[in-house]
Each structure stands twice: as C-alpha cells, then as structure tokens.
Amino acid sequence: MEGLLQLHREMEVGYCRMVTISTDNLYETYEFRTSVGAHWTFLSDAGRKVQKDLDIAEYTDPTHNPMIPHTIVLEPGLVVHKIYNGYWFFGRPTVDELRLDLRTVLRKCRPDWDITQPEMRAAWQKGDKSRFFPYGKSLAEVFAQTGEESQGESKVAAKADILHQVYIRAVPQRVLATVTTQSGVRSWWTASCDVKPEIGFVNVLRFNNGSVEFHFRVDEQTPRRIAWTCIRAPKVPDEWVDTRLTFELAEQDSGTKLRFGHRGWRSTEGAYAECNTVWAELMHRIGSHAEGKATQPYFGG
C-alpha cells in the first residue's frame, strides 16, 4: 500500500487517476481508506455487481465470497490496456510495472510525448499548438474539467447514449454467441462481416455493398459483458467514431435480460434517431436467433 500511496502522488502529476473497488460495505471501505491515508477514490461493491459482471468471484472462498484481486490499467475512454490477475501474490503488479504501463499508455495517447521530433518542432514554429498540451484548450478549461471530474461530473457524461433492454428466452451463453461470433452477427445485423470474440481484435462490418464499414475494437469480452469501440477507418462514418457498444447479460427467469447501449454520441442530430430505431429492431432479431427462431440479417452487406 505504501507503494501505491507514492504512485498516486506521481499519477496526479501525470494527469492519471486511480480507483479501488472492494466488496467491503461502505463503512469498512471508508475505514480502510482512512487508515492507510489514501486520497484516491474507493468504491464499495458490497452487492458484488462488479464481481458478477466480470465473472471474477473467488469461488474457493464461499464463506466471504470476495473478488479475485485484479489490477486493470485503462487507456482514455476506459479502453483496457492490461489486466493483472492477483489470485496469487506474485500475479499482482509491482509499482515499477505500473509505472511502465502508464508510460506506454501516455506515449500512445500524448501526441507531444516526444517534442524533439522535427515535425513537432516545425508545428510549434508555425504556431500550430493543437498537438501540444493542453491541446487547444485554455488552462482555465483544463482546470475546470479537472474539477468537474473530481466531482464525478465529467464532460463525457454530456454525450448522448442509445439504450435498450429486452428479455430473451435463452440462456446467456446462447445470447453471448449470437452477439460475439461471426455466424451470430451474420444472423441479425449484416451478412458481410469479420468478427471474433477476442480482446483487441477489430471486428469489421460492411454495409451498402461494402461502401460503408464499421470497425469495432473488442475492449471487453466476458461471459456477462461485451464492449466494442468504433475506431476510425476510411469507410467509417465520422459520427460513429469513438462511440461504444455495450452488451450486458444477466440471468432472469430461466432466460436472459440483455441491456444494450450505444454510448458516446456527440450529438442527437444526424444519424442518432435513425440508429436508435434500427437498434430496437436489431434487439428483437438478436432475441429471435438466440431463441432458435429463423432470422435474417437486417442488412445484406
């Protein structure tokens, strides 16, 4: 814990954040945070929601029913960079390993990581400071946003989400296969696609005879939660870029409750309303296929 205390001080200098989630109740979580002198966010998950969503119950200890300790390093947008499984002590990362992870993430997301590059120097001399911190914002805007985030009111929350929920008369495993496999996606969304249920794989879905494509990077892939992020590519509509698809599965009455989100829309103008309507139809097609009914993809590819 002493190492994390020091690392957190360094992370604040480097514009990074740390969060701890435990299965202790709110009082025990507060007591532990205070006793170690930590100043970052501690979250109480006494109801084991995270444990269930990520399927990380430590089933070898049914008495206390804790989570298997995990350390997750995230990139901007909550994209998973690395996961450490800490069931055994030496599976947990050292402070130095976390420093190296943060260095890799920051090198990836900071365009001004190396300002000795000739093109960076030339951009500065031309007055183009958009690639240099604070990336076109005033310091007042940066500090204002930091203050909002510290209160849990990040500006990201201002973006619009499309949300749907359906009940499917099929076990979660069948729904999972429908959503995450190539044969599954071809049964309800588009007939032309390359899809794999592997973290880091980029799923490619084609529409209008290949004139439009959606490229989704698989960020999360568990038995109960799937998350894909739309990334930029030549045929991808700009308003979809950086939006995120989430599929959350929960057992309910011998079937599955599917909660879907298409999150992070920059505007409710343009394709937002039409996509909302299409997603409603796609939810029913997902359900029909998982239930064993004959289905056709909404788009021919």
N, C-alpha and C positions, 0 to 999 in steps of 0.2 A: 504493500500500500504506500510506503514511503516513496517508492519509485514513481508510482502514479501521481502522487502529490507534486513531485518535481516536474514530471512530464506535463501535467496540466498547466503549470505555470508557463512552460515553454510553448504549449499549444495556444494559449491565449495570445502570446506574442506573434505566433504564426497564423492567427485567424482561423484556428481549428476549434472544434467542440468535442466534449466528452460527455457520455451519458451512461449511467449504471442502472440496470434493471434487475430487481431481485424479487423473489417470491415471498419475502417478509411482508407483514402488514405495514400500514403507513407509520405507526408509532415506532416499530422496530427499525424500519428503514431510516426514519429521522434520527433515532438514537445512534445508529451506526455511523451515519454521515457526520453527525456532530462529534462523535467520539474520536474519529480519525482526523478531523479537521479538514474534510474535503469541502470544496466550494463549487463543484460542478453539479449538474442535475442528477438526482437519484429518483427513480420511479418505482413505485410499489405495484407489483402484479400478483397480489395475493390470490386472485381468481385464476391464475395460470393461463391467461389468454395467450401470451407470447409463447409459453411452453407448448400449448396445444397447436397454435398456428404454425409454429416452426417444427413441430414434432420432435422436441428435444427433452422429453421427460426422462429423468434419471430413474428408469424403472427398477433398477437394482436397490432402490431405497423407497419402497412403497409407504413406509411409515411417515416420512417427511415430504415425499413427493416433490423434490426440488427439480430445477432445470439442470441439465448438463451444462457446466460452465462453458460459455462461448465468448470469444472476443471477435467482433466484426469491425473491420476497417472499411469505411464508406467514402466514396468519392462524392463530389457535388451532385445533387439530385437523388441522394440516397442509393447510389449505384454501388453494389458490393464489389470491393477491391480484393479483400482477402478474409478468410474465416479461419479462426483457430479453435480447435476442439480441445477443451481443457479438462476432460474427464480425468486424465492423468496429469499430474502437476507439470511435467515437462512438455505437455502439449500446449501449455499456456505461453503466450509470447513474453519475451523479456522486454524491458523498456527500450533497449537498443534496437530490437527487431521492430517495435512500433515506430521508433524514430525513422528507421529505414523505409517502412511502409508509407509514412507520412511524406517523406522526401519524394518517393516515387509518385504518390498521388499529386503532390503540389507541382512537381516537374511536369506532370501531364496536363494539369488544369491551369497553370500560370503561364501565359504566353511570354511574360517578361522574366522567366526563370533565369535565362542566360542573356543578359543585356550586352554581352561582349560580341554577340553575333553581328556581322556587318549590316544585315538587313534591319536589325533593331536600332542600331546606331543611326542608320540612314533615315528611318521613320521618325526618330526623335528630332533629327536635324530639320526635317521637313515640317515639323510641328504636329505630326500625327501621334497623339498620345493615347489613342484608343487601346493600344496593346500594352500600356503601362499602367500599373496600379495608380489610382483606383478605377482604371478602365472607363474613362469618360464621365465618371461621376465626380461630384464635388466631395470634399472631405466631410462637409456637413451632411450630405446624403448618406455617405458611408456610416457615419456615426449614428445617424437617425435610424438606419436599417438595423445596425447592431443593437440599438436599444430596443427596437421592436422585437427582434429575435429573442432577446433575453427575456422578454415578457410573453413569449410564445405566440407572437403575432407577426410572424414572418410574412413578407410581401408575397411569397409564393402562394400563401393561402388565398390571395385575391384572385387567383386564376380560377376558371370555371371547370367543373367536373360533370361528366355524364355518369349517372349511377342507375343501376338496375338490379333487381333481386327476383329470382324465380325459384320455385320448388320443383325438383326433378325426381321422378320415381325410379331412381337408380342409385347404386352405391357410389360413394365418392371416387373410387378407383375408375369406374366407367366414365364418370364425368371428366376426371383428370385426363384420361386417354383421349377423350373427344376434343379437349381444348388444346392439348400439348403435342399430339402426334401428327405427322403429315397426313396419314389416312383420315384421322379425325377431323382436322381442319378442312380437308377437301370435301368433307361430307356436309358442311354447313356454311362455310364462308366463301372460299374461292377454289376453283378446280385446279388452278395453277399456283403451286407454292412449294417452297423447300423449308421444311420445319423439323427441328429436333428438340427434344426436351433436355437440353444441356446448357448449363450456365455459361454465358459468354458467346454461345452460338448466335448468329444473326439470321433470324427467320426472314425469308423473302416471300412476299405475297404479291401476285400480279393481277392486274385488272385491265379491262378495256383492251383486250388483245395485247397486253404487255406494255401499253403506253403509259400506264400508271403503276407504280410499285410502292409497297410499304416495307421498310426494313426495320425489323424489331429485334433488338438485342435482348437475350434472355438474362435478366438480372436476378430473378428468384425462381427456384424450382423445388418446391417441397410438396409432400402429399396433400397439403391443405392450402397452399398459397402459391400463385404464379404471378410474376410481374415481368412485363416486357416494356422496353423503352424504344420509341420510334427515333431512329437516327437519320441523319442527313445522307441523302444519296441523290444521284441525278434525276430520277423519276419520282421522287417522294414529294408530295405537296408540302409546301413550306409550313402551313398552319398545323400540320401533324407533327412536325419535328419537335422533339423533346417532350411530347405528350407520352403518357404512360398507361398501359393496360394492366389492370389487376383483376385476378380471379381468386376469390376466397371461397373455400368449400367447407361446409360443416354438416355433419350427420344430423338428420332430423326425421323422425317418424319413419324409420327404415328407408329413407331416401336421402337426398342431398339438398341443402339450401345453398344456392350459388349467388354470391354477391359480386357483382361486376362493376368496375369503374374504368372510365376512360378519362384520365385526370390530366390537369395542367393546361387546359386550353387557354390561349392568350386572349381570346375574345369569343363572345357568343354570337358574333356576326359570321358571315361566310358559311362554311360547311357545318358548323356546330349543330344547328337544329336538324338538318337532314341526317347527320350521323347519329344523332340521338334516336331518331325514328328507326333507322336501319338497325341499330344495336338492339332495339326492342324486338325486332323480327328475328335477329340472329340468336337472341337468348332462347326463343322458342325452338329454333332449329337445333341448338345445342341439346336442349332437353329431349327433343324427339329422337335424336340419334342415340343419346345415352340410354334412352328407354327401349332401344331396339326397333324403333319405327323407321320406315323407309324415308330418307331425306335426300334432298338435292342441295348443292351449294347455292347461295344467294347470287353469287357472281360466277360467270363461266370462265373468267380468267382472261 
